[in-house]
Each structure stands twice: as structure tokens, then as C-alpha cells.
């Protein structure tokens, strides 16, 4: 895994990586689609997928 790889989906981070809301410190850098997915799960009151279950390969 490189710094340019999203740890959540193993995809490229892209030019505007997001900060995962998983941690209160928001220090995990994830790609934009993952950031959107987390936001959608949050809006849908779904539990976030913990980093221990990353990468997500669905
Ligand atoms: Zn991702």
C-alpha cells in the first residue's frame, strides 16, 4: 500500500482525498468515493465500516 492508495477500497486516492470520519482525529485519508460512501452511510444512520474490515472489496 502506498500513500497514494486508499486503504478503504485500495483504489487510487485521487487529487482530492477525503478524511475518514471513522476516527475522531480524522487522520485516515481515503479517496473521494469512500468519503462520499461514509457520508451516505452516516446520513442513512448506518454504522460506519470499521478500518479493521478494510479494504472493502464489494
Ligand atoms: Zn476508497
PDB file of the backbone (N, CA, C, O) and the ligand in Angstrom, with CONECT records:
HET     ZN  A 101       1
ATOM      1  N   UNK A   1       0.858  -1.213   0.000  1.00  0.00           N
ATOM      2  CA  UNK A   1       0.000   0.000   0.000  1.00  0.00           C
ATOM      3  C   UNK A   1       0.882   1.247   0.000  1.00  0.00           C
ATOM      4  O   UNK A   1       1.798   1.376   0.812  1.00  0.00           O
ATOM      5  N   UNK A   2       0.599   2.127  -0.891  1.00  0.00           N
ATOM      6  CA  UNK A   2       1.370   3.355  -0.950  1.00  0.00           C
ATOM      7  C   UNK A   2       0.538   4.508  -0.382  1.00  0.00           C
ATOM      8  O   UNK A   2      -0.637   4.354  -0.052  1.00  0.00           O
ATOM      9  N   UNK A   3       1.169   5.627  -0.286  1.00  0.00           N
ATOM     10  CA  UNK A   3       0.466   6.801   0.223  1.00  0.00           C
ATOM     11  C   UNK A   3      -0.614   7.255  -0.745  1.00  0.00           C
ATOM     12  O   UNK A   3      -1.518   8.007  -0.378  1.00  0.00           O
ATOM     13  N   UNK A   4      -0.511   6.792  -1.979  1.00  0.00           N
ATOM     14  CA  UNK A   4      -1.483   7.219  -2.971  1.00  0.00           C
ATOM     15  C   UNK A   4      -2.618   6.229  -3.141  1.00  0.00           C
ATOM     16  O   UNK A   4      -3.421   6.344  -4.066  1.00  0.00           O
ATOM     17  N   UNK A   5      -2.680   5.258  -2.247  1.00  0.00           N
ATOM     18  CA  UNK A   5      -3.721   4.242  -2.336  1.00  0.00           C
ATOM     19  C   UNK A   5      -4.702   4.392  -1.183  1.00  0.00           C
ATOM     20  O   UNK A   5      -4.307   4.560  -0.030  1.00  0.00           O
ATOM     21  N   UNK A   6      -5.976   4.330  -1.511  1.00  0.00           N
ATOM     22  CA  UNK A   6      -6.996   4.415  -0.477  1.00  0.00           C
ATOM     23  C   UNK A   6      -7.001   3.123   0.340  1.00  0.00           C
ATOM     24  O   UNK A   6      -7.139   2.041  -0.230  1.00  0.00           O
ATOM     25  N   UNK A   7      -6.855   3.213   1.661  1.00  0.00           N
ATOM     26  CA  UNK A   7      -6.835   1.998   2.477  1.00  0.00           C
ATOM     27  C   UNK A   7      -8.212   1.356   2.594  1.00  0.00           C
ATOM     28  O   UNK A   7      -8.336   0.207   3.018  1.00  0.00           O
ATOM     29  N   UNK A   8      -9.238   2.103   2.217  1.00  0.00           N
ATOM     30  CA  UNK A   8     -10.606   1.593   2.375  1.00  0.00           C
ATOM     31  C   UNK A   8     -11.021   0.722   1.202  1.00  0.00           C
ATOM     32  O   UNK A   8     -11.730  -0.267   1.385  1.00  0.00           O
ATOM     33  N   UNK A   9     -10.590   1.078   0.001  1.00  0.00           N
ATOM     34  CA  UNK A   9     -11.017   0.325  -1.172  1.00  0.00           C
ATOM     35  C   UNK A   9      -9.843  -0.085  -2.046  1.00  0.00           C
ATOM     36  O   UNK A   9     -10.033  -0.720  -3.084  1.00  0.00           O
ATOM     37  N   UNK A  10      -8.652   0.267  -1.644  1.00  0.00           N
ATOM     38  CA  UNK A  10      -7.405   0.001  -2.363  1.00  0.00           C
ATOM     39  C   UNK A  10      -7.364   0.691  -3.712  1.00  0.00           C
ATOM     40  O   UNK A  10      -6.508   0.381  -4.541  1.00  0.00           O
ATOM     41  N   UNK A  11      -8.259   1.605  -3.940  1.00  0.00           N
ATOM     42  CA  UNK A  11      -8.243   2.368  -5.188  1.00  0.00           C
ATOM     43  C   UNK A  11      -7.339   3.576  -5.041  1.00  0.00           C
ATOM     44  O   UNK A  11      -6.822   3.845  -3.957  1.00  0.00           O
ATOM     45  N   UNK A  12      -7.151   4.292  -6.114  1.00  0.00           N
ATOM     46  CA  UNK A  12      -6.311   5.493  -6.053  1.00  0.00           C
ATOM     47  C   UNK A  12      -6.967   6.585  -5.221  1.00  0.00           C
ATOM     48  O   UNK A  12      -8.187   6.751  -5.240  1.00  0.00           O
ATOM     49  N   UNK A  13      -6.154   7.312  -4.503  1.00  0.00           N
ATOM     50  CA  UNK A  13      -6.701   8.369  -3.655  1.00  0.00           C
ATOM     51  C   UNK A  13      -7.232   9.525  -4.488  1.00  0.00           C
ATOM     52  O   UNK A  13      -8.177  10.202  -4.083  1.00  0.00           O
ATOM     53  N   UNK A  14      -6.641   9.748  -5.623  1.00  0.00           N
ATOM     54  CA  UNK A  14      -7.086  10.860  -6.438  1.00  0.00           C
ATOM     55  C   UNK A  14      -6.479  12.165  -5.963  1.00  0.00           C
ATOM     56  O   UNK A  14      -5.625  12.194  -5.078  1.00  0.00           O
ATOM     57  N   UNK A  15      -6.934  13.226  -6.565  1.00  0.00           N
ATOM     58  CA  UNK A  15      -6.317  14.516  -6.288  1.00  0.00           C
ATOM     59  C   UNK A  15      -6.928  15.207  -5.079  1.00  0.00           C
ATOM     60  O   UNK A  15      -6.337  16.127  -4.514  1.00  0.00           O
ATOM     61  N   UNK A  16      -8.114  14.760  -4.688  1.00  0.00           N
ATOM     62  CA  UNK A  16      -8.746  15.386  -3.523  1.00  0.00           C
ATOM     63  C   UNK A  16      -9.191  14.316  -2.533  1.00  0.00           C
ATOM     64  O   UNK A  16     -10.387  14.064  -2.387  1.00  0.00           O
ATOM     65  N   UNK A  17      -8.245  13.693  -1.857  1.00  0.00           N
ATOM     66  CA  UNK A  17      -8.612  12.664  -0.879  1.00  0.00           C
ATOM     67  C   UNK A  17      -9.421  13.247   0.262  1.00  0.00           C
ATOM     68  O   UNK A  17      -9.260  14.411   0.628  1.00  0.00           O
ATOM     69  N   UNK A  18     -10.285  12.428   0.812  1.00  0.00           N
ATOM     70  CA  UNK A  18     -11.110  12.852   1.934  1.00  0.00           C
ATOM     71  C   UNK A  18     -10.515  12.333   3.225  1.00  0.00           C
ATOM     72  O   UNK A  18      -9.631  11.476   3.214  1.00  0.00           O
ATOM     73  N   UNK A  19     -10.996  12.849   4.320  1.00  0.00           N
ATOM     74  CA  UNK A  19     -10.573  12.355   5.619  1.00  0.00           C
ATOM     75  C   UNK A  19     -11.710  11.529   6.203  1.00  0.00           C
ATOM     76  O   UNK A  19     -12.838  12.001   6.348  1.00  0.00           O
ATOM     77  N   UNK A  20     -11.386  10.294   6.531  1.00  0.00           N
ATOM     78  CA  UNK A  20     -12.411   9.398   7.051  1.00  0.00           C
ATOM     79  C   UNK A  20     -12.966   9.931   8.362  1.00  0.00           C
ATOM     80  O   UNK A  20     -12.236  10.464   9.198  1.00  0.00           O
ATOM     81  N   UNK A  21     -14.280   9.773   8.520  1.00  0.00           N
ATOM     82  CA  UNK A  21     -14.910  10.190   9.768  1.00  0.00           C
ATOM     83  C   UNK A  21     -14.928   9.050  10.775  1.00  0.00           C
ATOM     84  O   UNK A  21     -15.535   9.150  11.841  1.00  0.00           O
ATOM     85  N   UNK A  22     -14.248   7.962  10.415  1.00  0.00           N
ATOM     86  CA  UNK A  22     -14.168   6.814  11.317  1.00  0.00           C
ATOM     87  C   UNK A  22     -13.536   7.226  12.643  1.00  0.00           C
ATOM     88  O   UNK A  22     -14.046   6.896  13.714  1.00  0.00           O
ATOM     89  N   UNK A  23     -12.456   7.929  12.562  1.00  0.00           N
ATOM     90  CA  UNK A  23     -11.735   8.310  13.769  1.00  0.00           C
ATOM     91  C   UNK A  23     -12.060   9.746  14.137  1.00  0.00           C
ATOM     92  O   UNK A  23     -12.304  10.586  13.270  1.00  0.00           O
ATOM     93  N   UNK A  24     -12.059  10.008  15.401  1.00  0.00           N
ATOM     94  CA  UNK A  24     -12.369  11.358  15.847  1.00  0.00           C
ATOM     95  C   UNK A  24     -11.283  12.328  15.413  1.00  0.00           C
ATOM     96  O   UNK A  24     -11.528  13.519  15.221  1.00  0.00           O
ATOM     97  N   UNK A  25     -10.092  11.801  15.265  1.00  0.00           N
ATOM     98  CA  UNK A  25      -8.989  12.666  14.852  1.00  0.00           C
ATOM     99  C   UNK A  25      -9.024  12.940  13.352  1.00  0.00           C
ATOM    100  O   UNK A  25      -8.370  13.858  12.857  1.00  0.00           O
ATOM    101  N   UNK A  26      -9.812  12.113  12.631  1.00  0.00           N
ATOM    102  CA  UNK A  26      -9.915  12.257  11.178  1.00  0.00           C
ATOM    103  C   UNK A  26      -8.546  12.289  10.525  1.00  0.00           C
ATOM    104  O   UNK A  26      -8.230  13.176   9.733  1.00  0.00           O
ATOM    105  N   UNK A  27      -7.754  11.310  10.876  1.00  0.00           N
ATOM    106  CA  UNK A  27      -6.408  11.283  10.317  1.00  0.00           C
ATOM    107  C   UNK A  27      -6.266  10.262   9.200  1.00  0.00           C
ATOM    108  O   UNK A  27      -5.226  10.184   8.546  1.00  0.00           O
ATOM    109  N   UNK A  28      -7.326   9.474   8.983  1.00  0.00           N
ATOM    110  CA  UNK A  28      -7.263   8.486   7.915  1.00  0.00           C
ATOM    111  C   UNK A  28      -7.637   9.142   6.590  1.00  0.00           C
ATOM    112  O   UNK A  28      -8.706   9.738   6.452  1.00  0.00           O
ATOM    113  N   UNK A  29      -6.754   9.021   5.641  1.00  0.00           N
ATOM    114  CA  UNK A  29      -7.018   9.595   4.329  1.00  0.00           C
ATOM    115  C   UNK A  29      -7.608   8.538   3.413  1.00  0.00           C
ATOM    116  O   UNK A  29      -7.022   7.477   3.199  1.00  0.00           O
ATOM    117  N   UNK A  30      -8.779   8.850   2.878  1.00  0.00           N
ATOM    118  CA  UNK A  30      -9.444   7.918   1.964  1.00  0.00           C
ATOM    119  C   UNK A  30      -9.808   8.663   0.696  1.00  0.00           C
ATOM    120  O   UNK A  30      -9.751   9.891   0.638  1.00  0.00           O
ATOM    121  N   UNK A  31     -10.187   7.895  -0.327  1.00  0.00           N
ATOM    122  CA  UNK A  31     -10.496   8.525  -1.603  1.00  0.00           C
ATOM    123  C   UNK A  31     -11.875   9.197  -1.544  1.00  0.00           C
ATOM    124  O   UNK A  31     -12.670   8.957  -0.635  1.00  0.00           O
ATOM    125  N   UNK A  32     -12.120  10.026  -2.524  1.00  0.00           N
ATOM    126  CA  UNK A  32     -13.371  10.783  -2.548  1.00  0.00           C
ATOM    127  C   UNK A  32     -14.608   9.880  -2.555  1.00  0.00           C
ATOM    128  O   UNK A  32     -15.532  10.135  -1.784  1.00  0.00           O
ATOM    129  N   UNK A  33     -14.668   8.826  -3.398  1.00  0.00           N
ATOM    130  CA  UNK A  33     -15.847   7.940  -3.358  1.00  0.00           C
ATOM    131  C   UNK A  33     -16.067   7.327  -1.984  1.00  0.00           C
ATOM    132  O   UNK A  33     -17.208   7.197  -1.541  1.00  0.00           O
ATOM    133  N   UNK A  34     -14.996   6.951  -1.308  1.00  0.00           N
ATOM    134  CA  UNK A  34     -15.142   6.389   0.027  1.00  0.00           C
ATOM    135  C   UNK A  34     -15.643   7.453   1.002  1.00  0.00           C
ATOM    136  O   UNK A  34     -16.448   7.159   1.885  1.00  0.00           O
ATOM    137  N   UNK A  35     -15.180   8.653   0.846  1.00  0.00           N
ATOM    138  CA  UNK A  35     -15.646   9.742   1.705  1.00  0.00           C
ATOM    139  C   UNK A  35     -17.135   9.968   1.510  1.00  0.00           C
ATOM    140  O   UNK A  35     -17.875  10.202   2.466  1.00  0.00           O
ATOM    141  N   UNK A  36     -17.564   9.893   0.250  1.00  0.00           N
ATOM    142  CA  UNK A  36     -18.986  10.057  -0.049  1.00  0.00           C
ATOM    143  C   UNK A  36     -19.770   8.887   0.529  1.00  0.00           C
ATOM    144  O   UNK A  36     -20.853   9.070   1.084  1.00  0.00           O
ATOM    145  N   UNK A  37     -19.216   7.681   0.395  1.00  0.00           N
ATOM    146  CA  UNK A  37     -19.902   6.494   0.909  1.00  0.00           C
ATOM    147  C   UNK A  37     -20.069   6.585   2.417  1.00  0.00           C
ATOM    148  O   UNK A  37     -21.123   6.241   2.952  1.00  0.00           O
ATOM    149  N   UNK A  38     -19.039   7.044   3.093  1.00  0.00           N
ATOM    150  CA  UNK A  38     -19.142   7.189   4.549  1.00  0.00           C
ATOM    151  C   UNK A  38     -20.185   8.235   4.911  1.00  0.00           C
ATOM    152  O   UNK A  38     -20.945   8.064   5.863  1.00  0.00           O
ATOM    153  N   UNK A  39     -20.214   9.308   4.152  1.00  0.00           N
ATOM    154  CA  UNK A  39     -21.190  10.360   4.418  1.00  0.00           C
ATOM    155  C   UNK A  39     -22.611   9.850   4.196  1.00  0.00           C
ATOM    156  O   UNK A  39     -23.524  10.175   4.955  1.00  0.00           O
ATOM    157  N   UNK A  40     -22.787   9.042   3.140  1.00  0.00           N
ATOM    158  CA  UNK A  40     -24.109   8.487   2.856  1.00  0.00           C
ATOM    159  C   UNK A  40     -24.530   7.510   3.946  1.00  0.00           C
ATOM    160  O   UNK A  40     -25.682   7.510   4.379  1.00  0.00           O
ATOM    161  N   UNK A  41     -23.587   6.674   4.389  1.00  0.00           N
ATOM    162  CA  UNK A  41     -23.906   5.734   5.466  1.00  0.00           C
ATOM    163  C   UNK A  41     -24.276   6.500   6.734  1.00  0.00           C
ATOM    164  O   UNK A  41     -25.192   6.121   7.464  1.00  0.00           O
ATOM    165  N   UNK A  42     -23.551   7.571   6.975  1.00  0.00           N
ATOM    166  CA  UNK A  42     -23.820   8.375   8.159  1.00  0.00           C
ATOM    167  C   UNK A  42     -25.201   9.008   8.067  1.00  0.00           C
ATOM    168  O   UNK A  42     -25.945   9.045   9.047  1.00  0.00           O
ATOM    169  N   UNK A  43     -25.536   9.506   6.874  1.00  0.00           N
ATOM    170  CA  UNK A  43     -26.827  10.142   6.668  1.00  0.00           C
ATOM    171  C   UNK A  43     -27.962   9.131   6.776  1.00  0.00           C
ATOM    172  O   UNK A  43     -29.087   9.462   7.150  1.00  0.00           O
ATOM    173  N   UNK A  44     -27.629   7.880   6.435  1.00  0.00           N
ATOM    174  CA  UNK A  44     -28.621   6.811   6.477  1.00  0.00           C
ATOM    175  C   UNK A  44     -28.634   6.119   7.838  1.00  0.00           C
ATOM    176  O   UNK A  44     -29.309   5.108   8.033  1.00  0.00           O
ATOM    177  N   UNK A  45     -27.882   6.681   8.761  1.00  0.00           N
ATOM    178  CA  UNK A  45     -27.775   6.152  10.121  1.00  0.00           C
ATOM    179  C   UNK A  45     -27.261   4.718  10.147  1.00  0.00           C
ATOM    180  O   UNK A  45     -27.601   3.938  11.036  1.00  0.00           O
ATOM    181  N   UNK A  46     -26.444   4.386   9.166  1.00  0.00           N
ATOM    182  CA  UNK A  46     -25.790   3.084   9.174  1.00  0.00           C
ATOM    183  C   UNK A  46     -24.453   3.213   9.900  1.00  0.00           C
ATOM    184  O   UNK A  46     -23.805   4.260   9.875  1.00  0.00           O
ATOM    185  N   UNK A  47     -24.069   2.131  10.536  1.00  0.00           N
ATOM    186  CA  UNK A  47     -22.792   2.149  11.220  1.00  0.00           C
ATOM    187  C   UNK A  47     -21.665   2.216  10.194  1.00  0.00           C
ATOM    188  O   UNK A  47     -21.732   1.562   9.153  1.00  0.00           O
ATOM    189  N   UNK A  48     -20.652   2.985  10.478  1.00  0.00           N
ATOM    190  CA  UNK A  48     -19.523   3.037   9.552  1.00  0.00           C
ATOM    191  C   UNK A  48     -18.784   1.709   9.518  1.00  0.00           C
ATOM    192  O   UNK A  48     -18.762   0.959  10.494  1.00  0.00           O
ATOM    193  N   UNK A  49     -18.194   1.446   8.395  1.00  0.00           N
ATOM    194  CA  UNK A  49     -17.407   0.222   8.266  1.00  0.00           C
ATOM    195  C   UNK A  49     -16.061   0.458   8.942  1.00  0.00           C
ATOM    196  O   UNK A  49     -15.304   1.339   8.535  1.00  0.00           O
ATOM    197  N   UNK A  50     -15.762  -0.326   9.972  1.00  0.00           N
ATOM    198  CA  UNK A  50     -14.523  -0.082  10.715  1.00  0.00           C
ATOM    199  C   UNK A  50     -13.293  -0.392   9.870  1.00  0.00           C
ATOM    200  O   UNK A  50     -13.319  -1.275   9.012  1.00  0.00           O
ATOM    201  N   UNK A  51     -12.234   0.335  10.123  1.00  0.00           N
ATOM    202  CA  UNK A  51     -10.998   0.123   9.352  1.00  0.00           C
ATOM    203  C   UNK A  51     -10.470  -1.300   9.456  1.00  0.00           C
ATOM    204  O   UNK A  51      -9.701  -1.745   8.604  1.00  0.00           O
ATOM    205  N   UNK A  52     -10.885  -2.018  10.505  1.00  0.00           N
ATOM    206  CA  UNK A  52     -10.417  -3.398  10.630  1.00  0.00           C
ATOM    207  C   UNK A  52     -11.014  -4.284   9.548  1.00  0.00           C
ATOM    208  O   UNK A  52     -10.525  -5.386   9.300  1.00  0.00           O
ATOM    209  N   UNK A  53     -12.081  -3.798   8.899  1.00  0.00           N
ATOM    210  CA  UNK A  53     -12.699  -4.570   7.822  1.00  0.00           C
ATOM    211  C   UNK A  53     -12.297  -4.055   6.456  1.00  0.00           C
ATOM    212  O   UNK A  53     -12.804  -4.513   5.432  1.00  0.00           O
ATOM    213  N   UNK A  54     -11.383  -3.098   6.448  1.00  0.00           N
ATOM    214  CA  UNK A  54     -10.862  -2.598   5.175  1.00  0.00           C
ATOM    215  C   UNK A  54      -9.816  -3.552   4.670  1.00  0.00           C
ATOM    216  O   UNK A  54      -9.241  -4.266   5.491  1.00  0.00           O
ATOM    217  N   UNK A  55      -9.517  -3.629   3.387  1.00  0.00           N
ATOM    218  CA  UNK A  55     -10.234  -2.929   2.346  1.00  0.00           C
ATOM    219  C   UNK A  55     -11.565  -3.592   1.994  1.00  0.00           C
ATOM    220  O   UNK A  55     -11.745  -4.802   2.131  1.00  0.00           O
ATOM    221  N   UNK A  56     -12.462  -2.770   1.549  1.00  0.00           N
ATOM    222  CA  UNK A  56     -13.772  -3.239   1.128  1.00  0.00           C
ATOM    223  C   UNK A  56     -13.692  -3.644  -0.335  1.00  0.00           C
ATOM    224  O   UNK A  56     -13.260  -2.862  -1.182  1.00  0.00           O
ATOM    225  N   UNK A  57     -14.102  -4.844  -0.621  1.00  0.00           N
ATOM    226  CA  UNK A  57     -13.969  -5.335  -1.994  1.00  0.00           C
ATOM    227  C   UNK A  57     -15.310  -5.717  -2.570  1.00  0.00           C
ATOM    228  O   UNK A  57     -15.407  -6.686  -3.322  1.00  0.00           O
ATOM    229  N   UNK A  58     -16.326  -4.989  -2.240  1.00  0.00           N
ATOM    230  CA  UNK A  58     -17.660  -5.285  -2.767  1.00  0.00           C
ATOM    231  C   UNK A  58     -17.845  -4.662  -4.147  1.00  0.00           C
ATOM    232  O   UNK A  58     -18.908  -4.804  -4.752  1.00  0.00           O
TER     233      UNK A  58
HETATM  234 ZN    ZN A 101     -11.524   4.435  -1.329  1.00  0.00          ZN
END
